[in-house]
Amino acid sequence: MSAARARRQAGEITLEALVEAIVRLHADHADLCDEIGHGERIIEEAGAEGVKLWRPDDFMAGDFVRSGSRLLEVLRI
């Protein structure tokens, strides 16, 4: 058995694998930030057009909200 294979089986990670994981995680993070930014822009545009945007001030503990076909109780704000 090679030394690299023995290390993998022992749960050790190589520097190359660590670098690849970090690069992949960084790319995933950038993609998610772009998606969140896009969603935030859509919400801002809707608000500017007069669409009702629900905010925490619109709710109190004990209220019920509909999520799909379910009613869920608001526990805290």
DAKAJO-V685250 format. One record per backbone hydrogen bond with DSSP energy under -1.0 kcal/mol. NH is the residue of the N-H (numbers start at 1). CO is the residue of the C=O. Records with the same first field share a line. If there is no record, write none. Layout:
# DAKAJO-V685250
NH = CO ; CO
This chain:
# DAKAJO-V685250
6 = 2
7 = 3
8 = 4
9 = 5
10 = 6
11 = 8
12 = 7
18 = 14
19 = 15
20 = 16
21 = 17
22 = 18
23 = 19
24 = 20
25 = 21
26 = 22
27 = 23
28 = 24
29 = 25
30 = 26
31 = 27
32 = 28
33 = 29
34 = 30
35 = 31
36 = 32
37 = 33
38 = 34
39 = 35
40 = 36
41 = 37
42 = 38
43 = 39
44 = 40
45 = 41
46 = 42
47 = 43
48 = 44
49 = 45
50 = 47
51 = 46
58 = 55
59 = 56
62 = 74
63 = 60
65 = 72
67 = 70
70 = 67
72 = 65
74 = 63
